[in-house]
Structure formats: structure tokens, C-alpha cells
């Protein structure tokens, strides 16, 4: 009985990423960023990236440590493609001017935006870090690289835009930026943060593949 209790305590102690993920999510949604994002594009981007590239990987790693596995999804390559393609549609869709403006002025559109960000964020990270299959990890590694590419592309497009893409009242600036600089700073955040996080995720998955033997199901969850 003592050994069982000790094992349960160790499991809870190892599951700090899940708890930290919920703390980060609460800070994103209950802090000042939602209100700031209504008038500042850079604040919107901080909120977006905090959910998909900070809270979501922590939650996915925590769920993997709790026993979540995605290996039963067959064929794993098709499911990985669908999840990562859905993530790209969600990211680019909500950054289209009409949908971005809708989320800024309508609370239910904002809730839908944030819920979809969280869903696809946890989805893509779970495909990599809740898989024991070498094939699944390899597919997710490729997906992370593509995610890095398309998010960097969107960020660069925002940086290079010669004029405002979004309504001026949504780019008033939260950190002393002028309107166009506010939009450009949001692009910088997306390009830089996606480069560190998603490219880093691809490297981490590649390291897992290199560290395992040639078996089909010997890749272990991260952490």
C-alpha cells in the first residue's frame, strides 16, 4: 500500500506541466490581455501565442504523462495531417480581417476564437508528445516544421505590410506603438515565438527518434 501511495505521489509530482499549463491558461484568459486585445493587435498576438504555444504544449505534455496516447488513431499519418491542417486553418482563419474584427467586438466570437486556439494547440502538441509510435512521432515532427513555416510566413506578412490590414481601432497599440507598428510588432511576436517553440518542438521530436532503437513502438512520451 505504501509503495502504491508513493507511486501516486510521484506521478502527481511529475505532472507539473499539466498544472502549470492551467495556470498559464488562467493568466491568459483572466488577466488583462483579453481586454487589451480588443484595441491592440500586439496584445491579441500575446494572448494567441500564450494559449497555443505556451499553455497548449504544457497541457499536452501533462496529458501524455497522465497516460494519454494517440497511437490508436489509424492511419496515424492521416490523422496527423488532419490535426495540423486544422491548426493552420484556425490560425489563418482567425487572422483574416473580418474574423479578427468579429472576435474583437463580439464576446461569443472571441470565446469561439480562444476555444479553437486551445483545441488545435493541444491537438498538435498531443500528436507529437502523446505518441509512442516512431511513425507518429516522425509525422508530428514534419507537422511541427510546417507549423513553424506557416506561422512564420504569417508573421513576416504582418511585418512587411505597408499599411494596416486590420481596422485602425483594433491596432491602437498597448505598449506605446503607433498603429502600423502595433500590427508589425504582432507579426514579430508570431514569427519569433513560432520559430522558437514549433521549431524547437520539431527538434525535440527528432531527438526522440534518434535516441530510440529501430522498434515501431519504442518512442517514449517527452519528459
C-alpha positions in Angstrom: 0.0 0.0 0.0 2.9 2.4 0.9 4.5 1.7 -2.5 1.3 2.4 -4.3 0.8 5.7 -2.4 4.4 6.6 -3.2 3.9 5.9 -6.8 0.7 8.0 -6.9 2.6 10.9 -5.2 5.5 10.6 -7.7 3.0 10.6 -10.6 1.4 13.8 -9.3 4.8 15.4 -8.8 5.9 14.5 -12.3 2.7 16.0 -13.7 3.6 19.6 -13.0 3.4 20.6 -16.7 -0.4 20.0 -16.6 -0.8 22.1 -13.6 1.4 24.8 -15.0 -0.5 24.7 -18.2 -3.7 25.5 -16.4 -2.0 28.4 -14.5 -0.7 29.8 -17.8 -4.2 29.5 -19.4 -5.8 31.2 -16.4 -3.3 34.0 -16.7 -4.0 34.4 -20.4 -7.8 34.4 -20.1 -8.4 36.0 -16.7 -5.6 38.6 -16.9 -5.6 41.9 -18.8 -4.8 40.5 -22.2 -8.4 39.8 -23.4 -9.5 43.4 -22.8 -6.3 44.8 -24.3 -6.6 42.6 -27.3 -9.8 44.4 -28.3 -7.8 47.5 -29.2 -4.2 46.3 -29.6 -3.1 43.8 -32.2 0.1 43.1 -30.3 -1.9 42.2 -27.2 -4.0 39.9 -29.3 -0.9 38.1 -30.5 0.5 37.7 -27.0 -2.8 36.2 -26.0 -2.9 33.9 -29.0 0.6 32.7 -28.6 0.2 32.3 -24.9 -2.6 29.8 -25.5 -1.3 27.8 -28.5 2.5 27.9 -27.9 2.8 28.1 -24.1 -0.3 26.7 -22.3 -1.1 24.1 -25.0 2.3 22.3 -25.0 2.3 22.2 -21.2 -1.2 20.7 -21.2 -0.3 18.2 -23.9 2.8 17.0 -22.1 0.9 16.8 -18.9 -1.8 14.7 -20.5 0.8 12.4 -22.0 2.3 11.9 -18.6 -1.2 11.1 -17.3 -1.5 8.3 -19.8 -3.0 10.0 -22.9 -2.0 8.1 -26.1 -2.8 8.9 -29.7 -1.3 5.7 -31.2 -4.7 4.1 -31.6 -5.6 6.6 -34.3 -5.2 4.8 -37.6 -3.7 5.6 -40.0 -1.6 7.9 -37.9 -0.2 9.9 -40.8 -3.7 10.9 -42.0 -4.8 11.9 -38.5 -1.6 13.9 -38.0 -2.2 15.7 -41.3 -5.8 16.5 -40.4 -4.9 17.9 -37.0 -2.1 20.1 -38.3 -4.2 21.2 -41.3 -7.0 22.2 -38.9 -4.5 24.2 -36.9 -3.4 26.1 -40.0 -7.0 26.8 -40.9 -7.8 28.1 -37.4 -4.7 30.3 -37.2 -5.1 31.9 -40.7 -8.9 32.0 -40.5 -9.0 34.0 -37.2 -6.3 36.4 -38.6 -8.4 37.2 -41.6 -9.6 40.8 -41.1 -13.3 40.0 -40.9 -13.0 37.2 -38.3 -10.3 39.1 -36.3 -12.6 42.1 -36.1 -15.6 39.9 -35.2 -13.6 38.4 -32.3 -12.7 41.9 -31.1 -16.2 43.2 -30.9 -18.3 40.2 -30.2 -17.8 38.2 -27.0 -19.1 34.9 -28.4 -16.8 35.2 -31.4 -14.0 35.8 -29.0 -14.9 32.7 -27.0 -15.1 30.6 -30.2 -11.7 32.0 -31.3 -10.0 31.2 -28.0 -11.6 27.8 -27.7 -10.5 26.8 -31.2 -7.0 28.1 -30.5 -6.8 25.9 -27.4 -8.3 22.9 -29.2 -5.9 22.9 -32.1 -3.0 23.8 -29.9 -3.5 20.9 -27.6 -4.2 18.7 -30.6 -0.9 19.4 -32.5 1.2 19.1 -29.4 -0.6 15.8 -28.4 0.1 14.3 -31.8 3.8 14.5 -31.0 4.1 14.2 -27.3 1.4 11.7 -26.6 2.6 9.2 -29.2 4.9 6.2 -28.7 4.9 5.2 -32.3 8.0 6.2 -34.3 5.8 6.7 -37.3 3.5 9.0 -35.4 6.4 11.0 -33.9 8.0 11.4 -37.3 4.7 12.6 -38.8 4.3 15.1 -36.0 7.9 16.3 -36.4 7.1 17.1 -40.0 3.9 18.8 -38.9 5.7 21.0 -36.4 8.1 22.1 -39.1 5.2 23.0 -41.4 3.5 24.9 -38.5 6.7 26.8 -37.9 6.8 27.7 -41.6 3.2 28.9 -42.0 3.2 30.8 -38.7 6.5 32.5 -39.6 5.0 33.3 -43.1 2.0 35.0 -41.5 4.3 36.9 -39.1 6.5 38.1 -41.9 3.4 39.2 -43.9 2.3 41.3 -41.0 5.8 42.8 -40.5 6.2 43.7 -44.2 2.6 45.0 -44.8 3.0 48.7 -45.9 -0.3 49.6 -44.4 -2.8 48.4 -41.8 -4.5 45.1 -42.6 -6.9 45.4 -39.7 -9.2 48.3 -38.7 -7.3 51.2 -37.1 -9.3 50.9 -33.9 -8.0 47.4 -33.4 -4.4 48.5 -33.6 -4.2 51.4 -31.2 -1.2 49.9 -29.5 -0.7 48.6 -26.0 3.0 49.4 -25.5 3.3 52.9 -26.9 3.3 51.7 -30.5 1.8 53.6 -33.4 -0.9 51.8 -35.2 1.2 50.3 -38.0 4.0 49.5 -35.6 1.4 47.7 -33.3 0.5 45.4 -36.2 4.1 44.9 -37.1 5.1 44.1 -33.5 2.3 41.4 -33.5 4.0 39.9 -36.6 7.4 40.0 -34.9 5.9 38.1 -31.9 4.4 35.5 -34.2 7.5 34.9 -36.3 9.9 34.8 -33.4 7.8 32.8 -30.9 6.8 30.2 -33.6 10.4 29.9 -34.6 11.5 29.1 -31.0 8.5 27.0 -29.9 7.5 25.0 -33.0 10.9 24.6 -34.5 12.1 23.6 -31.0 9.2 21.0 -30.9 10.4 19.6 -34.2 14.0 19.3 -32.9 12.8 17.7 -29.7 10.8 15.1 -31.6 13.8 14.5 -33.9 15.9 13.9 -30.8 13.4 11.3 -29.6 13.6 9.5 -32.9 17.4 9.4 -32.9 17.5 8.3 -29.2 15.3 5.2 -29.8 16.2 1.9 -31.4 14.6 0.6 -34.5 11.3 -0.7 -33.0 8.0 0.6 -34.1 6.5 1.4 -30.7 9.6 2.4 -28.7 9.4 6.1 -28.8 8.5 7.4 -25.3 6.5 10.5 -24.4 8.5 13.6 -23.8 9.5 14.4 -20.2 
